[in-house]
Amino acid sequence: MKVRISAGASDEEASAIAAALAEHVGETVELYADDDDEPLAVHDATDDSSADPDRTPPSEPRPGPESESDSDAGLGPTDRERRLRAEIDDILEGGPEKYRDQLDESDKLFVRDRLALWFDGENSEFQFEDGKFAAFDDWHPDGAGEETDDRLPADGLITGGATFEGRDVHYMANDYTVKRGSMAKKGVEKFLRMQQRALKTGKPVFYLMDSSGGRIDQQTGFFANREGIGKYYYNHSMLSGRVPQVCVLYGPSIAGAAYTPVFADFTIMVEGMSAMAIASPRMVQMVTGEDIDLQELGGPEVHARESGSADLVAEDEEHARELVAQLITYLPDNADEKPPRRASIPPASSPAGIDAVVPQEPNRGYDMTEVIDRVVDDGSYFELRPDYGAEIITAYARIDGRPVGIVANQPAHRAGAIFPDAAEKAAEFIWKSDAFNIPLLYLCDTPGFMAGSQVEKEGILEQGKKMIYATSSATVPKQTVVVRKAYGAGIYAMGGPAYDPESVIGLPSGEIAIMGPEAAINAVYARKLAEIDDPEERERTEQELREAYREDIDIHRMASEVVIDEIVPPSALREELAARFAFYEDVEKSLPDKKHGTIL
């Protein structure tokens, strides 16, 4: 094909025209100027090369948006984006440098380094933040970012979403370098949004707390408002039982800030760093005259042993993360899901040793964890509130890979008698486990609820009632093992036959009775025995009465009367429990149609 154009075109222009025409018409093009006999340019349609060496051959894909082409040359971030990135970098620096230095003195991480510890691991796919520019105009109106005590990056509170150990979670974290992590209007709004989004997503919430409370000099607009700080605890209540709420304390949480830890399902304090109290030591001194420091007022020792408000105490920040990473392996994302399973692992100790661990004598102490170690998967035992109400063990573990919540009497402490603090601990643990669909295993070896004037003052009836109520209302699969003694109302609280367990299993050491032999003989036969003058005859008669009583309450009698479902060899207990939990995994239970009970 011959084409003529007007004279004056340069060689490059002629080549480009010829190439474009050849590509368009699909044949060779010869380009001439006016009446010239010699062509200015010739282009063969089958030849992908042209006078323009940078032209992309038609057979290859055109440059994508990430490729450099002539049209993108010289394009990139403008001053506008560079200014934004500089503002973000400034925000990420947190509060004044002098407060950052104070963190180092306390061996405490800067909040953004803490978030990196939590969410930048190999099992984390993403982390994003909401509200980074909160209160930006209040401290950074000109983009200058001057170093003053009035810096309010993110308004001192960071919220967002992340993956943690492969699980999606919502999170919040106080920045202690900004007004001591105090809460004000914009930060409160971010906190509330995060909670409200968790209600919609059904994902767990992590509260990484390090707050001195509400920002008193800025309380207008967030304290008593409908969408103010008080809404925190309303949202906590709505989230309760819907998604797991986990709180880690990294510093003082005073007044309003102290309620988030106690509203959370699980609270971890850090040794030498954490504290929580309804008022600061200064306020306590003003109100009561008591002179006390913060650790004595509300440190880990107080809340792990005395109040029971702390589930666990971590040695340091890394340990706190490790504890939470282990905890969530037993928890589903929300109440609609089942807890995650893992591969079965043999127990740490042989089940064959169970019978030797449990003494036949009802008054001899032993450590119940030695039984548990022979039943649960190795490495899966995770005890909560170990130093509070230690006569009852509350722990998560796995049997054949399946998570279970263990409520076990501990004969090594107070003979396994149930005191008010232990009953309260057990009731809350049962309630939480049931909320998140974790089956329950009761290991019963108790003389019953403790008696005496002191425990009456401490509310033994009130707390015992709550434990029995929680056991009664739990709709998850329940298995009860009568390990040794099951006396008095202890068998009620520990998931006895009347409390709708899927199974009640007895070990050969088991006994079920209103009270133990010694107490029963003293109550029933005291007068008869007192009338026997001969000491040897009286001792012989007492022994005969004791043996007759024990025969009547022996586990074989209970099995014969079908009070319990089965007596199993102790060495087969793990295998028996694994089979029963698997069989009853999808059991359906219902509660009476009502708004809710009135006990808890």
C-alpha atoms as one frame of an Amber mdcrd trajectory, in Angstrom:
protein
   0.000   0.000   0.000   1.348   3.400  -1.074   0.436   6.558   0.799   1.456
  10.117  -0.026   1.641  12.952   2.533   2.539  16.596   2.173   6.217  17.511
   2.213   7.874  18.699   5.399   7.478  15.659   7.634  10.613  14.620   9.474
  11.998  11.094   9.149  10.761  10.218  12.699   7.271  11.498  11.928   7.167
   9.587   8.641   8.249   6.359  10.329   5.607   6.752  13.034   2.856   7.398
  10.456   3.898   4.389   8.362   3.999   2.111  11.392   0.577   3.230  12.625
  -1.038   2.747   9.213   0.566  -0.663   8.717  -0.755  -1.832  12.103  -4.205
  -0.482  11.284  -4.619  -1.925   7.760  -2.604  -5.075   8.338  -0.306  -4.740
   5.256   2.985  -3.127   4.224   2.823   0.672   3.905   5.122   2.814   1.733
   5.013   6.499   2.617   5.873   9.156  -0.034   6.110  12.946   0.120   4.109
  14.705  -2.625   5.606  13.674  -6.034   8.832  12.052  -4.738   9.646   8.661
  -6.218  11.647   7.494  -3.207   9.583   6.532  -0.133  10.140   8.436   3.092
   9.388   5.313   5.168   8.365   1.697   4.642   6.746  -0.477   7.339   5.872
  -4.156   7.021   2.745  -5.133   9.027   4.408  -8.426  10.036   7.484  -6.619
  11.396   7.003  -5.786  15.121   9.992  -3.456  15.073   9.506   0.127  14.009
  11.314   3.329  13.840  10.094   3.923  17.385  12.154   1.510  19.504  10.072
   2.241  22.617   6.763   1.316  21.005   5.153  -1.763  22.568   4.519  -4.514
  20.001   0.801  -5.096  19.421   1.125  -8.776  20.429   2.279  -7.864  23.980
  -0.015  -6.583  26.750  -0.141  -2.876  27.212   1.549  -1.448  30.286  -0.538
  -1.996  33.457  -1.091   0.566  36.176   2.026  -0.602  38.037   4.274  -0.446
  34.961   6.373   2.516  34.039   5.299   3.915  30.702   5.796   7.207  28.984
   2.493   8.436  30.440   3.662   7.653  34.061   7.140   9.037  33.688   7.823
  11.582  36.369   4.639  10.798  38.309   4.776   9.921  42.020   3.806  11.239
  45.430   3.192  14.937  45.377   3.915  17.411  48.136   0.349  16.813  49.320
   1.020  13.126  49.986   4.437  13.855  51.434   2.861  16.291  53.899   0.301
  13.651  54.901   3.009  11.068  55.478   4.955  13.541  57.581   1.831  14.173
  59.674   1.309  10.443  60.140   4.935   9.964  61.160   4.516  12.760  63.685
   1.391  11.118  65.130   3.167   7.787  65.405   5.771   9.388  67.652   3.182
   9.670  70.432   3.337  12.177  73.244   6.234  14.331  74.420   9.638  12.703
  74.379  10.131  13.148  78.116   7.173  10.823  78.715   8.644   8.290  76.301
  11.803   8.343  78.422   9.731   7.582  81.525   8.486   4.389  79.886  12.039
   3.108  79.615  12.535   3.782  83.315   9.510   1.566  84.047  10.593  -1.208
  81.627   7.383  -0.528  79.752   6.961  -0.497  75.981   5.753   2.515  74.055
   2.220   1.716  72.934   3.088   1.365  69.232   5.995  -0.932  70.056   3.520
  -2.915  72.163   1.164  -3.221  69.194   4.093  -4.418  67.089   4.823  -7.083
  69.728   1.216  -8.246  69.610   0.413  -8.052  65.924   3.595  -8.108  63.830
   4.364 -11.796  64.298   4.409 -14.536  61.670   0.751 -15.399  62.315  -0.423
 -11.834  61.715  -1.701 -10.900  58.270  -2.704  -7.305  58.873  -3.155  -4.486
  61.329  -5.032  -1.287  60.675  -5.963   1.695  62.769  -9.069   3.858  62.974
  -9.008   7.467  64.107  -5.302   8.149  63.895  -6.094  11.837  63.310  -8.463
  12.163  66.277  -8.029  15.559  67.986  -5.475  16.480  65.303  -6.704  20.060
  65.011  -6.447  20.524  68.770  -2.673  20.137  68.866  -1.373  20.205  65.302
  -3.310  22.963  63.482  -0.425  24.066  61.283   1.223  20.728  60.721   4.149
  21.920  62.759   4.103  19.138  65.347   5.863  21.200  67.967   7.143  19.334
  71.021   4.861  20.522  73.832   3.012  18.902  76.714  -0.207  19.509  74.784
   0.517  16.905  72.121  -2.548  14.698  71.668  -1.665  12.167  68.945  -4.713
   9.934  68.301  -6.161  11.577  71.425  -4.140   9.091  73.462  -6.153   6.027
  72.439  -5.520   3.682  69.508  -8.193   1.408  68.050  -8.333  -0.875  65.060
  -8.355  -4.438  63.783  -5.612  -7.025  63.490  -4.851 -10.704  63.256  -3.490
 -12.330  66.399  -2.214 -15.892  66.219  -4.260 -16.315  63.053  -7.442 -14.915
  64.632  -9.129 -11.626  63.665  -9.600  -9.322  66.661 -10.609  -5.779  67.488
  -8.201  -3.923  69.751  -7.770  -0.740  71.739  -4.619   0.509  73.440  -3.941
   3.556  75.590  -0.919   5.737  74.837   0.506   6.559  78.256   2.719   9.292
  76.774  -0.419  11.309  76.001  -1.831  12.728  79.211  -1.014   9.487  81.070
  -3.321   7.485  78.809  -6.324   9.455  80.021  -9.584   9.345  78.106 -11.260
  12.329  76.451 -13.958  13.027  73.895 -12.388  11.806  70.647 -10.696   8.787
  72.199 -13.949   7.804  73.897 -15.769   7.979  70.574 -13.179   5.678  68.986
 -13.495   3.227  71.866 -17.269   3.109  71.508 -17.106   2.623  67.749 -14.703
  -0.272  68.198 -17.063  -1.979  70.662 -20.092  -1.400  68.464 -18.292  -2.851
  65.463 -17.365  -5.915  67.504 -21.046  -6.489  68.196 -21.626  -6.595  64.426
 -18.561  -8.618  63.406 -18.696 -11.189  66.201 -14.920 -11.029  66.674 -13.033
 -10.997  70.023 -11.953  -7.733  71.626  -8.564  -7.019  73.212  -8.240  -4.136
  75.663  -4.572  -3.191  76.185  -5.103  -0.814  79.086  -2.734   1.790  80.455
  -4.941   4.666  81.560  -5.153   7.084  84.462  -8.901   7.495  83.866 -11.014
  10.287  82.427  -9.303  13.552  81.452 -10.811  15.655  84.213  -9.963  19.041
  82.702 -11.761  18.046  79.462 -14.711  16.102  80.872 -17.379  18.199  79.148
 -18.608  16.261  76.158 -17.698  12.713  77.183 -18.414  11.975  80.839 -22.186
  11.786  81.248 -23.253  11.957  77.611 -25.423   9.304  76.015 -22.413   8.417
  73.872 -19.827   9.155  76.536 -17.546   7.120  78.703 -20.463   5.598  80.595
 -21.463   3.854  77.366 -18.248   1.820  77.618 -19.794  -0.343  80.292 -23.141
  -0.599  78.570 -21.291  -1.921  75.522 -19.207  -4.220  77.723 -22.480  -5.630
  79.030 -23.889  -6.102  75.530 -20.674  -7.804  74.384 -20.608 -10.026  77.474
 -21.225 -13.607  76.425 -21.347 -12.561  72.757 -17.598 -12.349  72.038 -14.612
 -12.977  74.310 -13.321  -9.777  75.897  -9.693  -9.979  77.059  -7.985  -7.207
  78.995  -4.280  -6.794  79.754  -3.247  -4.101  82.235   0.082  -2.368  81.659
  -0.175   0.416  84.181  -2.532   2.119  86.589  -6.208   1.931  85.687  -8.030
   4.231  88.033 -11.713   5.097  88.529 -13.645   4.671  85.267 -10.654   3.006
  83.602 -10.744   0.262  86.241 -14.144  -0.970  85.123 -12.998  -2.233  81.730
 -10.711  -4.857  83.337 -13.452  -6.130  85.622 -16.059  -6.152  82.836 -13.726
  -8.164  80.597 -14.120 -11.933  80.588 -10.428 -12.440  81.273  -8.023  -9.974
  82.886  -4.237 -10.239  83.017  -2.069  -7.948  85.132   1.680  -7.467  84.690
   3.902  -7.844  87.739   5.423  -4.598  88.987   3.535  -2.586  86.382  -0.226
  -3.001  86.694  -2.727  -1.665  89.177  -6.448  -0.946  89.238  -8.550   0.788
  91.835 -11.770   2.735  92.151  -9.743   5.762  93.292  -6.087   6.796  93.368
  -4.045   6.633  96.597  -4.241  10.420  96.791  -8.030  10.319  96.597  -8.199
   7.486  99.118  -6.108   9.529 101.521  -8.376  12.531 101.075 -11.570  10.519
 101.591 -10.564   8.020 104.275  -7.282   9.270 105.681  -5.644   5.968 104.727
  -2.042   6.327 103.596  -1.381   3.603 101.033   0.599   3.198  97.819  -0.882
   2.072  94.513   0.479  -1.485  94.598  -0.884  -2.072  98.089  -4.186  -0.539
  97.041  -4.735  -2.404  93.784  -1.649  -4.205  92.527  -1.496  -7.755  91.134
  -1.076  -9.316  94.577  -4.319  -7.715  95.752  -6.425  -8.670  92.749  -4.951
 -12.126  92.142  -5.256 -13.292  95.766  -7.764 -11.099  97.580 -10.392  -9.675
  95.211 -10.195 -12.290  92.464 -10.445  -9.569  89.798  -7.278 -10.730  88.015
  -7.334 -14.094  86.265  -3.582 -14.242  85.736  -0.416 -12.280  86.539   2.256
 -12.032  83.848   5.948 -11.650  84.541   6.447  -9.040  81.819   4.932  -7.746
  78.581   6.102 -10.696  76.488   4.677 -13.156  79.007   1.328 -11.341  78.960
   1.095 -11.857  75.215   2.030 -15.524  75.580  -0.742 -16.052  78.133  -3.363
 -14.503  75.857  -2.089 -16.515  72.903  -2.637 -19.694  74.922  -5.992 -18.567
  76.332  -7.676 -17.944  72.992  -6.905 -21.460  71.792  -9.801 -22.590  74.012
 -12.240 -19.861  72.964 -14.417 -19.485  69.861 -14.723 -16.115  68.144 -18.277
 -15.737  69.419 -21.193 -17.490  71.076 -22.443 -18.905  67.758 -19.329 -21.003
  67.231 -17.744 -23.995  68.896 -14.294 -23.742  70.463 -11.395 -24.711  68.189
 -10.110 -28.283  68.287  -6.549 -29.513  67.952  -4.855 -32.822  67.315  -4.983
 -35.221  70.245  -1.843 -35.506  72.390  -1.254 -38.188  75.047  -1.317 -36.923
  78.646   1.840 -35.828  80.421   1.549 -38.709  82.894   0.122 -42.175  82.441
  -3.573 -42.662  83.297  -2.491 -45.921  84.938  -1.271 -43.892  87.906  -4.621
 -42.306  88.801  -5.690 -44.940  91.302  -2.396 -44.693  93.192  -2.645 -40.892
  93.349  -6.077 -40.878  95.035  -5.936 -42.020  98.693  -8.709 -44.278  99.922
  -8.850 -42.441 103.248 -11.250 -39.497 102.782  -9.279 -37.188 105.069  -5.871
 -37.551 103.419  -4.811 -34.686 101.183  -3.348 -34.972  97.676  -2.862 -32.720
  94.662  -5.763 -32.963  92.194  -3.528 -31.679  89.380  -1.801 -35.079  89.482
  -5.104 -36.606  88.412  -5.693 -33.907  85.800  -2.224 -34.433  84.299  -3.200
 -38.066  83.670  -6.458 -37.153  81.944  -5.828 -34.110  79.713  -3.630 -33.646
  76.650  -0.022 -32.855  77.501   0.679 -29.111  77.598  -2.983 -28.137  77.438
  -3.626 -27.406  81.132  -4.302 -23.664  81.586  -5.422 -22.642  85.062  -7.222
 -19.364  85.782  -7.260 -17.502  89.114  -4.921 -20.077  90.712  -4.281 -18.012
  93.841  -7.905 -17.102  94.550 -10.152 -19.664  96.221  -7.434 -22.268  95.683
  -9.584 -25.089  97.093 -11.304 -25.174  93.702  -9.363 -25.449  90.444 -10.778
 -23.667  87.400  -8.837 -24.422  84.232  -9.113 -24.977  80.519  -7.545 -28.027
  78.944  -8.072 -30.466  76.077  -9.102 -34.093  76.150  -8.395 -35.846  72.863
  -7.974 -32.402  71.271 -11.365 -31.127  72.465 -11.388 -28.041  74.783 -13.047
 -28.538  78.172 -13.524 -26.337  81.213 -12.422 -28.125  84.384 -13.981 -27.432
  87.788 -12.131 -29.571  90.318 -11.958 -29.655  94.094  -8.405 -29.390  95.411
  -7.886 -31.558  98.529  -4.403 -30.072  98.903  -6.045 -26.782 100.005  -8.441
 -26.638 102.955  -9.240 -30.330 102.346 -11.187 -29.318  99.232 -13.974 -27.694
 101.264 -15.808 -25.000  99.315 -15.326 -21.493 100.757 -17.155 -18.362  99.523
 -14.311 -17.161  97.295 -13.966 -20.562  95.640 -17.713 -20.786  95.027 -17.687
 -17.342  93.426 -14.715 -18.265  91.240 -16.328 -21.504  90.109 -19.679 -19.853
  89.360 -18.082 -17.240  87.096 -15.938 -19.829  85.331 -18.916 -22.116  84.678
 -20.950 -19.145  83.413 -18.227 -18.016  80.994 -17.514 -21.513  79.739 -21.183
 -22.102  79.056 -21.454 -18.746  77.240 -18.712 -19.788  74.805 -19.835 -23.398
  74.308 -16.976 -25.022  76.213 -18.001 -28.404  77.704 -17.578 -28.813  81.459
 -15.765 -31.514  83.422 -16.378 -31.661  87.183 -13.857 -33.600  89.302 -15.523
 -33.968  92.685 -13.651 -34.590  95.938 -15.095 -32.314  98.611 -16.508 -32.486
 102.132 -18.995 -29.835 100.976 -19.449 -26.165 101.721 -17.477 -24.825 104.677
 -19.355 -24.084 107.902 -18.700 -21.461 110.566 -19.443 -17.901 111.602 -16.724
 -16.356 109.462 -17.844 -17.947 106.196 -21.430 -16.993 106.997 -20.296 -13.374
 107.226 -18.457 -13.806 103.944 -21.620 -15.055 102.240 -21.154 -18.797 101.920
 -24.867 -19.259 101.261 -24.974 -16.431  98.725 -21.881 -17.564  96.812 -22.828
 -21.232  97.069 -26.205 -20.383  95.595 -24.503 -18.766  92.593 -22.331 -21.796
  91.963 -25.313 -24.149  92.072 -27.270 -21.789  89.812 -24.465 -21.657  87.238
 -24.193 -25.447  87.214 -27.975 -25.770  86.883 -28.230 -23.281  84.012 -25.262
 -24.441  81.918 -26.470 -26.052  78.693 -23.101 -27.300  77.428 -22.248 -31.012
  77.721 -21.314 -31.808  81.337 -19.471 -34.824  82.716 -19.036 -35.375  86.458
 -16.491 -37.687  88.063 -16.814 -38.649  91.728 -13.109 -38.996  92.391 -13.410
 -39.638  96.113 -15.740 -37.912  98.581 -18.880 -36.081  97.464 -20.487 -34.906
 100.683 -23.327 -32.539 101.432 -24.320 -29.854  98.948 -20.895 -30.243  97.388
 -22.299 -32.911  95.058 -24.967 -30.418  93.976 -22.527 -27.632  93.114 -20.167
 -30.103  91.438 -22.644 -31.239  88.801 -24.194 -34.180  90.617 -26.937 -36.461
  89.260 -29.716 -33.926  89.875 -28.045 -31.247  87.726 -28.573 -32.669  84.232
 -25.069 -33.938  83.522 -24.625 -36.177  80.510 -22.865 -38.690  82.769 -21.886
 -39.170  86.404 -18.905 -41.489  86.603 -17.478 -42.939  89.792 -13.978 -44.104
  90.573 -13.671 -47.034  93.007 -12.541 -44.586  95.707 -15.811 -42.633  95.468
 -18.396 -41.936  98.180 -21.625 -39.915  98.061 -23.260 -38.896 101.338 -24.959
 -36.125 103.290 -21.810 -35.963 105.404 -18.668 -37.948 106.066 -18.548 -40.971
 108.372 -16.974 -39.161 111.336 -19.487 -36.336 111.296 -22.417 -38.709 110.720
 -21.544 -41.011 113.616 -21.038 -38.049 115.902 -24.392 -36.584 114.846 -26.444
 -39.783 115.037 -24.766 -41.983 117.628 -23.071 -39.554 120.004 -25.430 -40.312
 122.884 -25.281 -44.110 122.339 -21.491 -44.072 122.278 -21.319 -41.865 125.373
 -23.279 -44.494 127.320 -20.578 -47.124 126.710 -18.183 -46.985 129.674 -15.535
 -49.390 128.386 -13.168 -47.394 126.099 -12.233 -50.452 124.034 -15.851 -51.421
 123.496 -16.733 -47.838 122.617 -13.918 -47.685 120.057 -14.925 -51.069 118.609
 -18.577 -49.988 118.335 -17.579 -46.702 116.723 -15.454 -48.555 114.157 -18.325
 -50.904 113.323 -20.700 -47.958 112.856 -18.165 -46.204 110.673 -17.660 -49.235
 108.438 -21.410 -49.793 108.108 -21.916 -46.159 107.189 -19.165 -46.208 104.586
 -20.589 -49.341 103.056 -23.912 -47.549 102.682 -22.349 -44.549 100.895 -19.809
 -46.504  98.837 -19.773 -45.872  95.097 -20.825 -49.464  94.437 -24.035 -48.880
  96.371 -24.580 -45.693  94.356 -24.105 -47.628  91.121 -26.347 -50.419  92.315
 -29.072 -47.874  93.024 -28.371 -46.258  89.599 -27.544 -42.975  91.316 -24.471
 -42.800  89.096 -24.109 -44.074  85.537 -20.960 -46.116  85.771 -17.926 -47.040
  87.822 -14.825 -47.031  85.633 -11.281 -48.243  86.270  -9.180 -45.135  86.986
  -6.678 -46.047  84.275  -9.534 -45.902  81.722 -10.862 -42.505  82.871  -9.306
 -40.438  80.078 -10.534 -42.846  77.409 -14.010 -42.908  78.964 -14.270 -39.118
  79.143 -13.008 -38.663  75.578 -15.670 -41.048  74.285 -18.458 -39.405  76.258
 -17.527 -35.837  75.317 -17.385 -36.881  71.654 -20.713 -38.691  71.851 -22.539
 -35.809  73.544 -20.837 -33.054  71.546 -24.073 -31.944  69.863 -26.449 -32.566
  72.747 -29.365 -30.116  72.770 -30.573 -28.610  76.024 -33.067 -25.884  76.662
 -33.978 -23.659  79.581 -37.496 -22.628  80.596 -38.951 -19.808  78.545 -38.227
 -16.697  80.613 -36.456 -13.379  80.310 -33.575 -14.455  82.562 -32.925 -15.843
  86.013 -32.456 -13.649  89.064 -29.489 -15.347  90.727 -26.499 -13.954  88.775
